[in-house]
Amino acid sequence: MPNTQPKSAYFIEERHDKSEAHTLSVLVDNEPGVLARIAGLFSGRGYNIDSLTVSETEHAKHLSRFTIVTTGTPMVLGQIKSQLERLVNVHRVVDLTVAGDPLEARAGAAQGGGQGRETH
């Protein structure tokens, strides 16, 4: 007997892109509620934050830097970066994984990744 499954009216492309971990550096205004907005962006869209570090970087300008490690397909990571850039209080979003920042390699080694070089 032939397949009698109903066909979709929409073209749905199945993707099997591999998930990747990326480290994002987000420069924001140091104001109350910024952490809640960023966390809400991730949770509201079903994204996961693997690691989060926040620190004030420029006291005189009232700026803080979020360093976020998240995992997703290249398409999802692009969406995350785009949505972060649109948030109020966000000045800049940099993907340290793509930029090849040596800070990311050291951070990965400190988390037990073991892929960074040992320094003495």
Secondary structure in CASP SS format (residue, H / E / C, confidence):
PFRMAT SS
TARGET T0000
AUTHOR 0000-0000-0000
METHOD secondary structure of the structure
MODEL  1
M C 1.00
P C 1.00
N C 1.00
T C 1.00
Q C 1.00
P C 1.00
K C 1.00
S C 1.00
A C 1.00
Y C 1.00
F C 1.00
I C 1.00
E C 1.00
E C 1.00
R C 1.00
H C 1.00
D C 1.00
K C 1.00
S C 1.00
E E 1.00
A E 1.00
H E 1.00
T E 1.00
L E 1.00
S E 1.00
V E 1.00
L E 1.00
V E 1.00
D E 1.00
N C 1.00
E C 1.00
P C 1.00
G C 1.00
V H 1.00
L H 1.00
A H 1.00
R H 1.00
I H 1.00
A H 1.00
G H 1.00
L H 1.00
F H 1.00
S H 1.00
G H 1.00
R C 1.00
G C 1.00
Y C 1.00
N C 1.00
I E 1.00
D E 1.00
S E 1.00
L E 1.00
T E 1.00
V E 1.00
S E 1.00
E E 1.00
T E 1.00
E E 1.00
H C 1.00
A C 1.00
K C 1.00
H C 1.00
L E 1.00
S E 1.00
R E 1.00
F E 1.00
T E 1.00
I E 1.00
V E 1.00
T E 1.00
T E 1.00
G E 1.00
T C 1.00
P H 1.00
M H 1.00
V H 1.00
L H 1.00
G H 1.00
Q H 1.00
I H 1.00
K H 1.00
S H 1.00
Q H 1.00
L H 1.00
E H 1.00
R H 1.00
L C 1.00
V C 1.00
N C 1.00
V E 1.00
H E 1.00
R E 1.00
V E 1.00
V E 1.00
D E 1.00
L H 1.00
T H 1.00
V H 1.00
A H 1.00
G C 1.00
D C 1.00
P H 1.00
L H 1.00
E H 1.00
A H 1.00
R H 1.00
A H 1.00
G H 1.00
A H 1.00
A H 1.00
Q C 1.00
G C 1.00
G C 1.00
G C 1.00
Q C 1.00
G C 1.00
R C 1.00
E C 1.00
T C 1.00
H C 1.00
END
